[in-house]
Amino acid sequence: MTMKLRNLLAVLLVFAVSLGMYAQSGGKIQVSGNVSDSDGEPLAGVTVSVKGQSSIAVATDLDGNYKINVPGTSSILEFNYIGMQPMSEKVGDRTVINVVMINQATELDDVIVIGYGVQKKVNSTGSIQNVKADDINQIPSTNLSNSLAGRIPGATIVGNSGLMGASSDIRIRGGFGEPLFVIDGIIRDKESFDRLEPNEIDQLSFLKDAASTSIYGSAAGNGVVLVTTKSGSSDEKPVFNYQGSYAFSKPTQTLFADRWTAIEELDYQNSVSLL
């Protein structure tokens, strides 16, 4: 038997075995793999399906492993998991496909400050409004309460004076008094709150329902304003920020000091004192 004939028989044998396996599996290819997050932790319950064929789908086990039969090499696997970005992988000639899913930035991951720590917004049952520091640190204002006007649903923030730099009154849900101000876990007054620089605020939360009284007592009857300021860490580089503002005013009438000289002013005061 010649060498060419032997090679031809070997090729035919391999083809026959492959054809038999293909027929035995019903024309499908089994693909397996592992699904994990960016930290290398396995993800359980990830839906793995074939694009365009919703009936072909499996879920990963507790270790993030999966096995699925796909119609052919042109099939596309889709990976879906709550809180993660959806991913797609073309099968091709692969039988093992490992996937690393990336976190998806959604409102579910928003962290809010509450009376006893922090928690995800989706897990909160109370009426809490969170204000991002980036939304207020670009507003030119002489105090913090003026910067919050019109930004808190359920809170009325109105200036109590027409004088420049005057503070605003904060009323939460029609309350009759100022809310309780808690800065870094310490109860402070309204003046301390107004003196805060927006750039140094990390989290700002408004507790608007009766649940806040269970934490702070009757003093929180008009609501609570929780402030957490920024803090540095040993592995961060120093950051220097500068923000400045200025204001000017012009009187509507000429001042007496602009009408008289210093000698005339003294003569006027002496004349008044003799009366």
Backbone as JSON, one array per atom type, in Angstrom:
{
  "sequence": "MTMKLRNLLAVLLVFAVSLGMYAQSGGKIQVSGNVSDSDGEPLAGVTVSVKGQSSIAVATDLDGNYKINVPGTSSILEFNYIGMQPMSEKVGDRTVINVVMINQATELDDVIVIGYGVQKKVNSTGSIQNVKADDINQIPSTNLSNSLAGRIPGATIVGNSGLMGASSDIRIRGGFGEPLFVIDGIIRDKESFDRLEPNEIDQLSFLKDAASTSIYGSAAGNGVVLVTTKSGSSDEKPVFNYQGSYAFSKPTQTLFADRWTAIEELDYQNSVSLL",
  "N": [[0.86, -1.2, 0.0], [0.65, 2.11, -0.92], [2.16, 5.26, 0.31], [0.6, 7.53, -0.12], [-1.94, 6.43, -0.39], [-2.34, 5.38, 2.15], [-2.41, 7.74, 3.7], [-4.69, 8.89, 2.64], [-6.67, 7.05, 3.45], [-6.47, 7.39, 6.22], [-7.36, 10.02, 6.53], [-9.99, 9.76, 5.65], [-10.96, 8.04, 7.63], [-10.83, 9.65, 9.96], [-12.63, 11.63, 9.2], [-14.97, 10.09, 9.04], [-15.32, 9.32, 11.71], [-15.71, 11.82, 12.91], [-18.02, 12.6, 11.58], [-19.77, 10.7, 12.55], [-19.83, 11.37, 15.29], [-20.94, 13.91, 15.07], [-23.46, 13.31, 14.03], [-24.43, 11.8, 16.14], [-24.68, 13.63, 18.18], [-26.76, 15.1, 17.31], [-26.18, 17.13, 15.5], [-25.21, 19.28, 16.96], [-22.97, 21.39, 18.86], [-21.13, 21.13, 21.8], [-20.49, 23.55, 24.16], [-18.53, 24.79, 26.76], [-17.58, 26.51, 29.81], [-16.43, 29.21, 31.97], [-17.73, 31.84, 34.0], [-16.92, 34.93, 35.32], [-16.37, 37.82, 37.51], [-14.76, 41.09, 37.34], [-12.99, 40.95, 39.43], [-12.27, 38.36, 39.57], [-14.01, 36.68, 40.85], [-16.35, 33.99, 40.81], [-19.46, 34.03, 39.0], [-22.67, 33.25, 39.78], [-25.71, 32.08, 38.35], [-25.76, 33.44, 35.94], [-27.21, 34.15, 32.84], [-26.86, 32.22, 30.0], [-27.23, 32.2, 26.64], [-28.23, 31.36, 23.26], [-27.9, 33.53, 20.61], [-30.76, 34.79, 19.03], [-32.17, 32.46, 19.43], [-34.04, 31.89, 21.8], [-34.91, 29.7, 23.2], [-32.79, 28.06, 23.68], [-30.93, 28.01, 26.3], [-29.01, 28.35, 29.29], [-27.99, 28.41, 32.76], [-25.36, 29.63, 34.83], [-23.59, 27.68, 37.33], [-22.98, 27.48, 40.92], [-20.25, 27.82, 40.96], [-19.78, 29.31, 38.76], [-19.66, 27.95, 36.37], [-20.67, 26.6, 33.15], [-22.54, 24.71, 30.68], [-23.48, 24.26, 27.36], [-25.36, 23.38, 24.48], [-24.87, 24.25, 21.19], [-26.16, 25.23, 17.96], [-24.25, 25.38, 15.84], [-20.99, 26.34, 14.49], [-21.25, 28.98, 13.79], [-22.82, 30.14, 15.65], [-23.75, 32.52, 18.22], [-23.0, 33.27, 21.49], [-24.74, 34.71, 24.2], [-24.32, 36.57, 27.16], [-25.86, 37.41, 30.12], [-26.47, 39.33, 33.03], [-27.71, 40.69, 36.03], [-26.76, 43.96, 36.82], [-24.4, 43.79, 35.47], [-22.57, 44.4, 32.43], [-24.0, 43.37, 29.37], [-22.7, 40.68, 27.37], [-21.26, 39.28, 24.37], [-20.23, 36.43, 22.55], [-18.73, 34.89, 19.8], [-18.95, 31.56, 18.71], [-17.4, 29.94, 16.87], [-14.61, 27.91, 16.25], [-14.25, 27.1, 18.82], [-14.53, 25.27, 21.86], [-14.42, 25.77, 24.5], [-15.23, 28.54, 26.32], [-14.41, 31.16, 28.19], [-15.54, 33.86, 30.21], [-15.24, 37.22, 31.29], [-17.08, 39.37, 33.09], [-18.13, 42.81, 33.2], [-18.75, 45.38, 35.57], [-21.77, 47.24, 35.57], [-22.56, 50.6, 35.46], [-25.15, 51.71, 37.15], [-28.21, 53.06, 38.51], [-28.74, 51.38, 40.57], [-26.41, 50.97, 41.92], [-25.92, 53.26, 43.3], [-24.8, 54.83, 46.17], [-26.02, 55.76, 49.27], [-26.07, 57.92, 52.14], [-27.06, 57.02, 55.35], [-28.57, 57.12, 58.64], [-27.1, 55.32, 60.19], [-24.88, 54.5, 58.81], [-23.84, 53.54, 55.52], [-25.6, 52.52, 52.55], [-26.77, 50.66, 49.67], [-28.79, 52.32, 47.24], [-30.92, 50.89, 46.19], [-31.55, 49.15, 48.21], [-32.69, 50.63, 50.16], [-35.48, 51.57, 52.12], [-36.63, 53.8, 53.18], [-37.57, 57.31, 52.78], [-35.28, 58.89, 51.16], [-33.16, 61.34, 49.92], [-30.49, 61.75, 47.81], [-27.76, 63.88, 47.19], [-25.45, 64.72, 44.77], [-22.12, 65.8, 45.1], [-20.82, 66.91, 42.94], [-22.8, 68.21, 41.59], [-23.27, 70.6, 42.83], [-20.93, 71.93, 43.44], [-20.07, 73.59, 41.45], [-21.59, 75.8, 41.45], [-21.78, 79.21, 41.9], [-21.9, 80.55, 45.03], [-22.55, 82.03, 48.22], [-23.02, 80.53, 50.47], [-23.8, 77.18, 51.58], [-26.51, 76.37, 51.74], [-27.89, 78.04, 49.98], [-27.01, 77.03, 47.56], [-28.42, 74.7, 47.26], [-30.97, 75.21, 46.51], [-33.96, 74.37, 44.88], [-33.12, 71.81, 44.18], [-33.76, 69.62, 45.7], [-36.21, 67.31, 45.86], [-39.3, 67.65, 47.5], [-38.38, 69.36, 49.41], [-38.31, 72.68, 50.59], [-36.53, 75.47, 49.83], [-35.79, 78.61, 50.55], [-34.71, 81.97, 50.28], [-34.24, 84.07, 53.09], [-33.76, 86.74, 53.26], [-32.95, 89.78, 51.58], [-30.38, 90.63, 51.58], [-26.96, 90.56, 50.58], [-25.31, 87.46, 50.57], [-26.9, 86.33, 52.51], [-28.4, 83.63, 54.33], [-30.45, 80.72, 53.47], [-33.72, 79.49, 54.24], [-34.48, 76.16, 55.15], [-36.9, 73.84, 54.62], [-38.33, 70.78, 55.08], [-40.67, 68.81, 53.54], [-42.82, 70.54, 54.26], [-42.28, 71.22, 56.91], [-42.16, 72.93, 60.14], [-39.88, 73.96, 61.12], [-36.24, 74.2, 61.12], [-34.39, 71.47, 59.7], [-32.61, 68.72, 61.27], [-29.14, 68.94, 61.48], [-26.48, 66.95, 60.66], [-23.16, 66.43, 60.7], [-20.6, 64.53, 59.62], [-21.33, 62.6, 61.51], [-21.76, 64.11, 63.8], [-23.91, 66.23, 65.55], [-24.7, 69.38, 64.4], [-25.1, 73.01, 64.06], [-27.11, 75.25, 61.99], [-25.47, 77.28, 61.0], [-22.93, 76.13, 60.92], [-23.37, 74.27, 58.94], [-23.83, 75.92, 56.7], [-21.34, 77.04, 56.41], [-19.81, 75.11, 55.23], [-17.69, 74.06, 52.6], [-18.54, 73.33, 49.28], [-16.75, 71.72, 47.79], [-15.52, 70.09, 49.63], [-17.31, 68.2, 50.39], [-18.41, 64.89, 50.5], [-20.63, 63.1, 50.57], [-24.07, 63.88, 50.57], [-27.08, 63.76, 52.1], [-30.66, 63.69, 52.43], [-32.91, 62.96, 54.86], [-36.23, 62.29, 54.86], [-38.55, 61.21, 55.97], [-40.6, 59.77, 58.63], [-39.02, 57.79, 59.65], [-36.54, 58.7, 60.3], [-36.71, 59.74, 62.85], [-36.57, 57.56, 64.49], [-33.92, 57.13, 64.69], [-32.59, 59.5, 65.45], [-34.29, 60.61, 67.29], [-36.77, 62.9, 68.7], [-35.75, 65.3, 67.86], [-35.36, 65.13, 65.21], [-37.73, 65.58, 63.94], [-38.39, 67.36, 61.93], [-37.04, 66.43, 59.79], [-33.8, 65.32, 58.52], [-30.53, 66.34, 57.73], [-27.83, 64.9, 56.38], [-24.36, 64.93, 56.3], [-21.35, 63.96, 54.87], [-18.01, 64.44, 54.9], [-15.12, 64.71, 52.72], [-12.32, 62.5, 52.88], [-8.86, 61.75, 53.06], [-6.57, 59.2, 51.84], [-3.89, 56.86, 52.35], [-2.85, 55.89, 49.98], [-3.35, 57.68, 47.97], [-2.61, 60.41, 45.83], [-1.82, 63.84, 46.63], [-4.28, 66.38, 46.03], [-4.89, 69.55, 44.78], [-7.19, 72.12, 44.86], [-8.7, 75.11, 43.68], [-11.07, 77.61, 44.14], [-12.7, 80.53, 43.48], [-14.59, 83.56, 44.12], [-16.32, 86.66, 43.59], [-17.98, 89.71, 44.53], [-19.86, 92.7, 43.95], [-21.21, 95.9, 44.78], [-23.37, 98.72, 44.37], [-24.33, 101.81, 45.56], [-27.59, 103.35, 45.53], [-27.87, 106.04, 46.01], [-25.89, 109.01, 46.52], [-23.3, 108.8, 48.85], [-22.88, 110.33, 52.12], [-20.25, 110.51, 52.83], [-18.98, 110.91, 50.47], [-19.73, 113.38, 49.78], [-18.81, 115.28, 51.6], [-15.82, 116.68, 53.02], [-13.2, 115.52, 55.25], [-12.8, 117.47, 57.21], [-15.17, 118.94, 57.09], [-16.93, 116.97, 57.88], [-16.19, 116.61, 60.57], [-16.8, 119.14, 61.59], [-19.58, 119.06, 61.27], [-20.28, 116.99, 63.05], [-19.49, 118.14, 65.47], [-21.22, 120.29, 65.59], [-23.66, 119.0, 65.84], [-23.36, 117.78, 68.31], [-23.47, 119.95, 70.04], [-26.09, 120.7, 70.11]],
  "CA": [[0.0, 0.0, 0.0], [1.5, 3.29, -1.04], [2.04, 6.26, 1.36], [-0.52, 8.41, -0.42], [-3.18, 5.71, -0.12], [-2.48, 5.31, 3.61], [-2.83, 9.06, 4.18], [-6.09, 9.09, 2.24], [-7.51, 6.23, 4.33], [-6.47, 8.02, 7.55], [-8.23, 11.2, 6.47], [-11.37, 9.27, 5.57], [-11.33, 7.5, 8.94], [-11.09, 10.78, 10.86], [-13.87, 12.26, 8.76], [-16.09, 9.23, 9.4], [-15.53, 9.42, 13.16], [-16.28, 13.15, 13.19], [-19.38, 12.6, 11.09], [-20.56, 9.9, 13.49], [-20.05, 12.17, 16.5], [-21.87, 15.0, 14.74], [-24.81, 12.73, 13.91], [-24.84, 11.34, 17.46], [-25.05, 14.79, 19.0], [-27.88, 15.81, 16.71], [-25.69, 18.28, 14.76], [-24.92, 20.36, 17.89], [-21.64, 21.46, 19.45], [-21.2, 21.45, 23.22], [-19.56, 24.58, 24.59], [-18.5, 24.96, 28.21], [-16.69, 27.59, 30.23], [-16.61, 29.8, 33.29], [-18.07, 33.27, 33.98], [-16.47, 35.58, 36.56], [-16.35, 39.27, 37.44], [-13.44, 41.68, 37.13], [-12.13, 40.58, 40.56], [-12.0, 36.93, 39.5], [-15.0, 35.91, 41.6], [-17.32, 33.35, 39.91], [-20.81, 34.57, 39.01], [-23.7, 32.23, 39.69], [-26.99, 32.55, 37.84], [-25.63, 34.19, 34.69], [-27.95, 33.52, 31.75], [-26.08, 31.99, 28.79], [-28.19, 31.81, 25.62], [-27.82, 31.48, 21.86], [-28.55, 34.69, 20.01], [-31.8, 34.46, 18.06], [-32.86, 31.23, 19.81], [-34.23, 32.05, 23.25], [-35.2, 28.4, 23.83], [-31.52, 27.42, 24.03], [-30.34, 28.85, 27.34], [-28.66, 27.71, 30.55], [-27.52, 29.34, 33.79], [-24.13, 29.17, 35.47], [-23.78, 27.11, 38.66], [-22.39, 28.26, 42.01], [-18.85, 28.09, 40.65], [-19.71, 30.09, 37.53], [-19.47, 27.09, 35.2], [-21.85, 26.35, 32.34], [-22.43, 23.85, 29.5], [-24.59, 24.52, 26.49], [-25.27, 22.84, 23.13], [-25.18, 25.28, 20.21], [-26.42, 24.61, 16.66], [-23.1, 25.3, 14.94], [-19.85, 27.24, 14.77], [-21.62, 30.38, 13.54], [-23.69, 30.61, 16.74], [-23.23, 33.56, 19.1], [-23.46, 33.14, 22.87], [-25.01, 35.97, 24.9], [-24.2, 36.45, 28.61], [-26.62, 38.48, 30.76], [-26.52, 39.24, 34.49], [-28.13, 41.97, 36.6], [-25.66, 44.76, 37.32], [-23.24, 43.6, 34.61], [-22.77, 44.72, 31.03], [-24.2, 42.18, 28.53], [-21.55, 40.33, 26.53], [-21.52, 38.32, 23.3], [-19.03, 35.72, 22.08], [-18.96, 33.98, 18.69], [-18.41, 30.24, 19.06], [-16.31, 29.56, 15.97], [-14.11, 26.54, 16.45], [-13.95, 26.94, 20.24], [-15.43, 24.47, 22.71], [-14.31, 26.33, 25.85], [-15.3, 30.01, 26.26], [-14.45, 31.8, 29.51], [-15.96, 35.25, 30.08], [-15.11, 38.1, 32.46], [-18.1, 40.4, 32.93], [-17.76, 44.11, 33.75], [-19.84, 46.03, 36.29], [-22.51, 48.25, 34.83], [-22.87, 51.74, 36.33], [-26.57, 52.01, 37.13], [-28.7, 53.68, 39.73], [-28.76, 50.37, 41.64], [-25.16, 51.01, 42.64], [-25.79, 54.52, 44.0], [-24.66, 54.66, 47.61], [-26.57, 56.88, 50.02], [-25.72, 57.95, 53.55], [-28.19, 56.95, 56.26], [-28.18, 57.48, 59.99], [-26.23, 54.35, 60.84], [-23.85, 54.06, 57.87], [-24.18, 53.71, 54.12], [-26.17, 51.36, 51.92], [-27.14, 50.9, 48.28], [-30.08, 52.97, 47.12], [-31.96, 49.9, 45.91], [-31.88, 48.46, 49.45], [-33.26, 51.58, 51.1], [-36.94, 51.61, 52.12], [-37.05, 55.11, 53.62], [-37.55, 58.4, 51.8], [-33.96, 59.51, 51.27], [-32.72, 61.98, 48.68], [-29.04, 61.9, 47.79], [-27.29, 64.95, 46.33], [-24.06, 64.56, 44.4], [-21.33, 67.01, 45.32], [-20.46, 67.51, 41.66], [-23.91, 69.02, 41.09], [-23.37, 71.88, 43.54], [-19.65, 72.63, 43.67], [-19.82, 74.54, 40.37], [-22.55, 76.9, 41.57], [-21.24, 80.3, 42.73], [-22.8, 80.89, 46.13], [-21.83, 82.41, 49.44], [-23.21, 79.51, 51.49], [-24.22, 75.9, 51.03], [-27.96, 76.24, 51.65], [-28.33, 78.7, 48.75], [-26.67, 76.18, 46.41], [-29.33, 73.56, 47.18], [-32.32, 75.65, 46.13], [-34.54, 73.74, 43.71], [-32.46, 70.56, 43.85], [-34.2, 68.55, 46.59], [-37.66, 67.08, 45.82], [-39.92, 67.58, 48.81], [-37.78, 70.34, 50.32], [-38.47, 74.07, 50.18], [-35.35, 76.24, 50.21], [-36.11, 79.97, 50.15], [-33.93, 82.98, 50.96], [-35.0, 84.81, 54.11], [-33.36, 88.13, 53.27], [-32.42, 90.26, 50.31], [-29.0, 91.05, 51.73], [-25.98, 89.71, 49.92], [-24.71, 86.46, 51.44], [-27.84, 85.83, 53.52], [-28.68, 82.21, 54.22], [-31.8, 80.34, 53.07], [-34.44, 78.6, 55.14], [-34.7, 74.82, 54.62], [-38.08, 73.19, 55.18], [-38.53, 69.48, 54.44], [-42.06, 68.36, 53.55], [-43.68, 71.48, 54.95], [-41.98, 71.32, 58.34], [-42.26, 74.26, 60.73], [-38.57, 74.38, 61.62], [-35.09, 73.7, 60.4], [-34.08, 70.06, 59.96], [-31.43, 68.43, 62.1], [-27.93, 68.88, 60.65], [-25.5, 66.01, 61.19], [-21.96, 66.52, 59.87], [-19.64, 63.5, 60.02], [-21.82, 61.92, 62.7], [-21.89, 65.04, 64.92], [-25.01, 67.18, 65.38], [-24.21, 70.76, 64.34], [-26.14, 73.99, 63.8], [-27.27, 75.68, 60.6], [-24.32, 78.09, 60.61], [-21.84, 75.21, 60.56], [-23.71, 73.68, 57.65], [-23.64, 76.92, 55.65], [-19.92, 77.34, 56.23], [-19.14, 74.04, 54.52], [-17.32, 74.27, 51.21], [-19.05, 72.2, 48.48], [-15.68, 70.85, 47.32], [-15.08, 69.16, 50.67], [-18.42, 67.29, 50.69], [-18.37, 63.61, 49.79], [-22.01, 62.63, 50.45], [-25.07, 64.77, 51.17], [-28.36, 63.04, 52.04], [-31.78, 64.27, 53.15], [-33.87, 61.99, 55.38], [-37.45, 63.09, 54.81], [-39.74, 60.58, 56.53], [-40.62, 59.59, 60.08], [-38.05, 56.79, 60.07], [-35.35, 59.36, 60.84], [-36.88, 59.98, 64.28], [-36.17, 56.36, 65.2], [-32.46, 57.15, 64.82], [-32.12, 60.7, 66.13], [-35.26, 61.07, 68.28], [-37.72, 63.95, 68.35], [-35.06, 66.43, 67.23], [-35.38, 64.91, 63.76], [-39.11, 65.65, 63.49], [-38.47, 68.16, 60.7], [-36.11, 65.87, 58.79], [-32.37, 65.28, 58.86], [-29.57, 66.57, 56.65], [-26.6, 64.18, 56.72], [-23.21, 65.35, 55.49], [-20.09, 63.25, 55.06], [-16.96, 65.18, 54.19], [-14.09, 63.89, 52.09], [-11.16, 62.14, 53.69], [-7.78, 61.22, 52.25], [-6.05, 57.87, 52.12], [-2.44, 56.8, 52.21], [-2.43, 55.5, 48.63], [-3.76, 58.69, 47.02], [-1.76, 61.59, 45.68], [-2.53, 65.07, 47.04], [-4.97, 67.14, 44.99], [-5.1, 70.93, 45.19], [-8.24, 72.8, 44.12], [-8.96, 76.5, 44.04], [-12.31, 78.16, 43.62], [-12.86, 81.88, 44.0], [-15.73, 84.34, 43.65], [-16.32, 88.04, 44.09], [-19.26, 90.41, 44.36], [-19.75, 94.14, 44.07], [-22.48, 96.58, 44.98], [-23.34, 100.16, 44.07], [-25.46, 102.47, 46.22], [-28.5, 104.08, 44.65], [-27.71, 107.47, 46.29], [-24.54, 109.41, 46.86], [-23.04, 108.71, 50.28], [-22.43, 111.56, 52.74], [-18.79, 110.53, 52.85], [-18.5, 111.38, 49.17], [-20.12, 114.8, 49.64], [-18.07, 116.14, 52.52], [-14.43, 116.38, 53.34], [-13.04, 115.1, 56.65], [-12.98, 118.64, 58.1], [-16.59, 119.25, 57.11], [-17.59, 115.94, 58.67], [-15.95, 116.91, 61.99], [-17.59, 120.32, 61.94], [-20.97, 118.66, 61.38], [-20.46, 116.24, 64.28], [-19.38, 119.08, 66.6], [-22.44, 121.09, 65.63], [-24.74, 118.16, 66.35], [-23.14, 117.52, 69.75], [-23.79, 121.14, 70.82], [-27.51, 120.91, 70.16]],
  "C": [[0.89, 1.24, 0.0], [1.23, 4.27, 0.1], [0.85, 7.17, 1.13], [-1.85, 7.74, -0.09], [-3.42, 5.6, 1.38], [-2.96, 6.64, 4.17], [-4.29, 9.33, 3.83], [-7.04, 8.3, 3.12], [-7.6, 6.83, 5.73], [-7.39, 9.22, 7.59], [-9.69, 10.79, 6.43], [-11.85, 8.72, 6.89], [-11.67, 8.6, 9.93], [-12.39, 11.46, 10.5], [-15.1, 11.44, 9.15], [-16.39, 9.3, 10.9], [-16.17, 10.74, 13.51], [-17.72, 13.21, 12.76], [-20.3, 11.8, 12.01], [-20.85, 10.65, 14.77], [-21.03, 13.28, 16.25], [-23.3, 14.5, 14.66], [-25.34, 12.3, 15.27], [-25.31, 12.49, 18.34], [-26.18, 15.59, 18.39], [-27.43, 17.05, 15.97], [-25.33, 19.44, 15.64], [-23.5, 20.24, 18.44], [-21.79, 21.84, 20.91], [-20.09, 22.44, 23.58], [-19.66, 24.71, 26.1], [-17.55, 26.11, 28.54], [-17.03, 28.08, 31.62], [-16.86, 31.29, 33.14], [-17.69, 33.86, 35.34], [-16.56, 37.09, 36.39], [-14.92, 39.77, 37.3], [-12.47, 41.36, 38.26], [-11.79, 39.09, 40.56], [-12.97, 36.06, 40.27], [-16.01, 35.28, 40.64], [-18.72, 33.95, 40.09], [-21.81, 33.43, 38.81], [-25.0, 32.84, 39.18], [-26.91, 33.41, 36.6], [-26.37, 33.44, 33.59], [-27.06, 33.45, 30.5], [-27.04, 31.46, 27.73], [-27.58, 31.99, 24.24], [-28.6, 32.62, 21.23], [-29.53, 34.26, 18.93], [-32.56, 33.2, 18.38], [-33.0, 31.23, 21.33], [-34.5, 30.73, 23.95], [-33.93, 27.67, 24.23], [-30.81, 28.33, 25.03], [-30.08, 28.01, 28.58], [-28.22, 28.8, 31.52], [-26.26, 28.76, 34.43], [-24.42, 28.65, 36.87], [-23.09, 27.98, 39.71], [-20.93, 28.61, 41.77], [-18.67, 28.88, 39.36], [-19.53, 29.27, 36.28], [-20.78, 26.89, 34.46], [-21.5, 25.37, 31.22], [-23.67, 24.07, 28.66], [-24.32, 23.92, 25.12], [-25.73, 23.89, 22.13], [-25.36, 24.61, 18.84], [-25.2, 24.47, 15.76], [-22.05, 26.32, 15.28], [-20.2, 28.7, 14.54], [-22.51, 30.95, 14.65], [-22.96, 31.65, 17.59], [-23.85, 33.39, 20.48], [-23.64, 34.53, 23.49], [-25.01, 35.7, 26.4], [-24.88, 37.66, 29.24], [-26.68, 38.24, 32.27], [-26.85, 40.62, 35.02], [-26.92, 42.7, 37.2], [-24.39, 44.63, 36.51], [-23.58, 43.98, 33.18], [-22.96, 43.43, 30.22], [-23.0, 41.95, 27.61], [-21.96, 39.29, 25.5], [-20.19, 37.72, 22.85], [-19.44, 34.79, 20.94], [-18.25, 32.66, 18.96], [-17.22, 29.89, 18.17], [-15.9, 28.11, 16.17], [-13.76, 26.27, 17.91], [-14.98, 26.06, 20.92], [-15.38, 24.92, 24.17], [-14.26, 27.85, 25.72], [-15.46, 30.53, 27.68], [-14.71, 33.29, 29.34], [-15.75, 35.98, 31.39], [-16.07, 39.27, 32.24], [-17.7, 41.65, 33.71], [-18.98, 44.72, 34.43], [-20.47, 47.11, 35.44], [-22.92, 49.34, 35.79], [-24.34, 52.09, 36.17], [-26.97, 52.63, 38.45], [-28.76, 52.69, 40.88], [-27.51, 50.44, 42.49], [-24.96, 52.31, 43.39], [-25.77, 54.26, 45.5], [-25.17, 55.92, 48.3], [-26.17, 56.76, 51.47], [-27.0, 57.91, 54.37], [-27.67, 57.18, 57.67], [-27.18, 56.56, 60.63], [-25.21, 53.79, 59.87], [-24.21, 54.4, 56.45], [-24.78, 52.41, 53.59], [-26.52, 51.71, 50.48], [-28.56, 51.45, 48.23], [-31.21, 51.98, 46.91], [-32.41, 49.2, 47.17], [-32.57, 49.36, 50.46], [-34.78, 51.61, 50.96], [-37.46, 52.96, 52.57], [-36.99, 56.13, 52.5], [-36.26, 59.19, 51.99], [-33.58, 60.08, 49.92], [-31.22, 62.24, 48.78], [-28.66, 62.98, 46.79], [-25.81, 64.74, 46.05], [-23.31, 65.88, 44.55], [-20.97, 67.69, 44.01], [-21.56, 68.41, 41.11], [-23.98, 70.4, 41.73], [-22.06, 72.62, 43.66], [-19.29, 73.59, 42.54], [-20.75, 75.74, 40.42], [-21.93, 78.0, 42.43], [-22.26, 80.72, 43.78], [-21.97, 81.18, 47.37], [-22.03, 81.41, 50.56], [-23.85, 78.29, 50.86], [-25.73, 75.8, 50.83], [-28.49, 76.93, 50.39], [-28.05, 77.85, 47.52], [-27.65, 75.04, 46.21], [-30.72, 73.94, 46.73], [-32.77, 74.99, 44.84], [-33.94, 72.41, 43.33], [-32.92, 69.38, 44.71], [-35.71, 68.39, 46.47], [-38.22, 66.95, 47.24], [-39.35, 68.55, 49.82], [-37.93, 71.74, 49.74], [-37.29, 74.87, 50.73], [-35.53, 77.65, 49.65], [-35.24, 80.94, 50.94], [-34.78, 83.79, 51.91], [-34.63, 86.28, 54.17], [-32.84, 88.5, 51.9], [-30.99, 90.71, 50.39], [-28.05, 90.05, 51.08], [-25.36, 88.74, 50.93], [-25.63, 85.91, 52.5], [-28.16, 84.37, 53.25], [-30.13, 81.98, 53.8], [-32.41, 79.42, 54.12], [-34.69, 77.26, 54.44], [-35.88, 74.2, 55.36], [-38.33, 71.91, 54.39], [-39.98, 69.04, 54.65], [-42.97, 69.24, 54.41], [-43.45, 71.58, 56.43], [-42.01, 72.76, 58.82], [-40.92, 74.76, 61.26], [-37.46, 73.8, 60.77], [-34.87, 72.22, 60.68], [-32.86, 69.92, 60.86], [-30.23, 68.25, 61.18], [-26.9, 67.99, 61.35], [-24.31, 65.98, 60.23], [-20.93, 65.55, 60.42], [-20.03, 62.85, 61.34], [-22.02, 62.8, 63.91], [-23.01, 66.03, 64.62], [-24.46, 68.59, 65.45], [-25.38, 71.7, 64.07], [-26.14, 74.39, 62.33], [-26.06, 76.49, 60.14], [-23.13, 77.21, 60.21], [-22.1, 74.54, 59.22], [-23.46, 74.66, 56.51], [-22.18, 77.23, 55.4], [-19.16, 76.24, 55.49], [-18.85, 74.43, 53.08], [-17.8, 73.09, 50.39], [-17.97, 71.24, 48.02], [-15.22, 69.84, 48.37], [-16.17, 68.18, 51.08], [-18.28, 66.04, 49.85], [-19.78, 63.08, 49.56], [-22.92, 63.62, 51.17], [-26.44, 64.13, 50.98], [-29.39, 63.76, 52.9], [-32.73, 63.15, 53.55], [-35.19, 62.71, 55.6], [-38.66, 62.45, 55.47], [-39.58, 60.37, 58.03], [-39.6, 58.58, 60.56], [-36.8, 57.43, 60.66], [-35.47, 59.62, 62.34], [-36.5, 58.75, 65.1], [-34.66, 56.3, 65.42], [-32.01, 58.31, 65.69], [-33.13, 61.25, 67.15], [-36.12, 62.21, 67.77], [-37.06, 65.15, 67.68], [-35.07, 66.32, 65.71], [-36.79, 64.97, 63.2], [-39.28, 66.43, 62.2], [-37.52, 67.65, 59.62], [-34.67, 65.97, 59.25], [-31.56, 65.53, 57.59], [-28.25, 65.95, 57.08], [-25.49, 64.57, 55.75], [-22.01, 64.5, 55.87], [-19.03, 63.96, 54.24], [-15.91, 64.21, 53.64], [-12.96, 63.62, 53.06], [-10.12, 61.51, 52.79], [-7.4, 59.81, 52.66], [-4.57, 57.85, 51.79], [-1.98, 56.5, 50.79], [-2.87, 56.5, 47.57], [-2.78, 59.85, 47.0], [-2.53, 62.83, 46.11], [-3.11, 65.8, 45.83], [-5.26, 68.52, 45.53], [-6.14, 71.57, 44.27], [-8.38, 74.23, 44.6], [-10.24, 76.95, 43.38], [-12.53, 79.52, 44.27], [-14.09, 82.56, 43.42], [-15.63, 85.73, 44.23], [-17.68, 88.65, 43.8], [-19.01, 91.91, 44.53], [-21.14, 94.73, 44.2], [-22.29, 98.07, 44.7], [-24.54, 100.81, 44.72], [-26.31, 103.24, 45.23], [-28.41, 105.59, 44.85], [-26.28, 107.76, 46.68], [-24.37, 109.41, 48.38], [-22.58, 110.07, 50.82], [-20.91, 111.66, 52.73], [-18.21, 111.02, 51.53], [-18.84, 112.86, 48.96], [-19.23, 115.73, 50.45], [-16.62, 115.72, 52.61], [-14.36, 115.96, 54.81], [-13.26, 116.26, 57.6], [-14.45, 119.0, 58.21], [-17.36, 118.21, 57.93], [-17.42, 116.19, 60.16], [-16.72, 118.12, 62.44], [-19.06, 119.95, 62.13], [-21.22, 117.9, 62.69], [-20.36, 117.15, 65.5], [-20.65, 119.92, 66.73], [-23.6, 120.28, 66.2], [-24.6, 117.93, 67.85], [-23.49, 118.71, 70.61], [-25.29, 121.38, 70.93], [-28.15, 120.28, 71.39]]
}
